[in-house]
Amino acid sequence: MLLLLFIQSPSPTDSTTTYFKISAPLSIFNHRETHHHPPHNFSSNIDYSEIDMAYYYCSFKPSLLFLLFYIATSQAKHSITTHLHFFIHENVNSPNATAITVVNSTTSNPGGFGSIGIFDDELREGSSVDSKLIGRAQGMAPEVSLSEMAWLVLIDFVFTDGEYNGSSLMVVGRATFEGPTERSIIGGTGKFRMARGYTINKLLSGAPTGHVIAEYDAYIVH
């Protein structure tokens, strides 16, 4: 809800109080009166049969207005952007598979529509299987396309080593075997609490090899 504040007039009886007219697009009332001071019979004149706009009147001390402005802007001023570069390693071969199908599709379309996979993949610093393990990529991926192999992926990047040990990132978006893919960062924990941003990933090797490697760049505002 966005409230628009317009200075109406100072109160003639209190030089430290300023009245504001707040236009709230709530489509609740149809009250069009314009006053320099709040009307005493405001609620009794409301016509509920023609609901489209509300006009409210309130007064703020200047110090309170400054405090509200400070709260609204302080979070934006202290936000930082962090760039992380890492690799997901997924093994689809038994008996040490990190990704399995838990629901098979009941249709015969090319995309495997309706099947659901879950995964607990390795998060490593590099593309080599011997590179440093820094966390896990845990989530699920239902196939959502009737015409191609495409998934809606929900991933929780759980960091278990390094500077972000104990923190996590939640990412959601589409996955295919074609080209780089962009996904949304929708939250996080620890140092990434209330995170937002996006990731860009590309496949370096695919399922036919039995070992899937995906390169990730994450751009995180937190």
N, C-alpha and C positions, 0 to 999 in steps of 0.2 A: 504494500500500500504506500503510495507516494503522497505526502502532504505538502502543499505549496503554501508558504507563509508570506503574507504581504503586510507591511506596516500600515496600520489604519490611522491611528492618531494617538498622541500621548493623553493620558488622563489629566483633566484640568485640576483634579484634587490631589494627585500624587505624582510629583515630578520624577519619581524613580520607577514608575511603572509604565510600560509601553504595551498597548493592546495590539494584538495580531489577529488577522482574519485568516483562518486556515481552511482552504478549499480541499475537501476530501472527496476524490472520485469513487465514492462507495455506493452510489446509486441507491441512497436510502431515503432522502427527503427531497422536497421541492420547495425549499425556503429561500426566497430571493431578497429579503429585506436587507437594507444597508444601514448600519447604525455606527455611530462613533463609540457607543458603549453597549455592552451586552443587554438585550431586551429582557425585561422581567418575566414576560409571558412567552418565552421562546417556545417551550414544548407544547403549549396549548394551541399554538397557531399552525401546527404541522398538519399538512394535508397528506395522509398516507395513501390516498387514491392516485396520486400523481408522483410516483417515486422516481427521481432521476439524479439528484445531486444534494449534497449536504454542505451547509456553511456553519462552521462552529466559531465561537468567539472565546478567546482565553487571554490571560495576561501573564507575562513573564517578567521577572526581574532581569535586568541586563546581565547580572552575574550568572543567572541560571541559563540564559541563552548562550552565553560564552561557554559554559560547561558542556552543554549539549553539543555545540559545534566542535569542541575539543574531543569529546568522546567519538563523534562521528568520523573525525579525520585522523585520529591517533593510530588506528589500526593500519590504514593505508600508508601512513608515513613510515611505519616500522616494518612493513613487509619486505622480504628479500626474495630474490629468485635464485634457485639452486639448479645447476645442471649436473645430472648424473649419467654416467655411461657404463653399461653393464651388459651381460649376456645371460640368456636363459638356455639351460641345457635340459632337454627332455628325452627320456629313454622310453620308447614304445615297445621294447622287446621284453618278454618275460624271461626269467622270473623277477628281474629287478626293474620292472616298468615303473616309471614315475607318472604315467598317464594311462588311464583305462576308460573304457566305455561302460557305463553303468546302466544305460537304457538304450536298447537298439531301436532303430526306426521300424515302423510297421508299414512303411510305403516302399515302393520300388523306384522312386524318382532318383535322378543322378546325384542329388545333393545329400542323400541320407537324412532327409528332413525329419526332425523329431528326436533324433538320437542325442544323448547327453553324455559328455565326458567330464571326468574330474582329473585334477592333476596336482602334484606336489613336486614341482620341478626344482632343479638346482639353480641358484643365482650366483654367477661367477664373474670375476673381474674381466676375464678374457674369453676368447673363443676356444681356447684349448681346454680339453677335459681335465688337465692338470693345473689350470689356473686357480687362483685363490677363491675358495667358497666364501661368499659374503652374505648369503641368505637363502630364502626359499620363495618360489612363486607358486602360490596355492590358490586354486579357484575351480571354476567350472565353465564348460563351454557347450551349450546346446547348439545343434545345427539348425539354422533358421531359414534356409533358402530352399525353395521348391525347384530351382533350376541349376544350382551350382553348389560347390562345396564352400560354405560360408558359415561362420559361427558368431554368436554373440558371446563375447568373452568377459568374464568377471575375474579379475586377478587381484590378490592381496600380496604385494611385495613385502615380505617380512625380512628385515635386515638383522643379521645375527653377528656381524663383525664390523669393525671399523668405526668411523665417526658416527654413523647412524645406527649403531647396534641398539636394539630395543625399539626402534621406530618402524613404521610401516606406511605403505602407500596403497590406496585403493584405486584401481584403474578399470574402466569399462569401455567396451567398444567392439567393433567388427574385426573379424580375422578371416583372411583368405590366403591362398598360396601365391597371389599375384601382387608384386610391387610393394613398396613401403606402405605401412598402415599407420594412421593417426588414431589415437584413443584419448579419452578424457580422464584426467585425474580428478576424482570426486571427493577425496578426503584423505585423512591420514591420522597417525597417532605419534606420540612422542615428539620429536623435533619437527615432525610434519603434521602436527595437529592443525586441523582446519585447512589443509593444503588444497590447492587447486592448480590447474595447469593442463599439460598434455604430454603424451609420449609419441615418439616416432620409432617404429620398429620395422625390421626387414629380416626375412629368413636367409640364413647362410647355408643351411642344409635342410632337407625335407624328410618326411616320414619314410620314403622308400629305403633310406639308409639305416633306419632303425634308431637314429639319433638326430633329434631335431635341435638345431641351434638358431636362436634368434638374437639379433643385436638390438639393443634398446638405448635411446636417448630420452631422458626424462627432464622436462623443464617445469620446475615446481615453484609456485609462489606460496610462501608460508610466513 
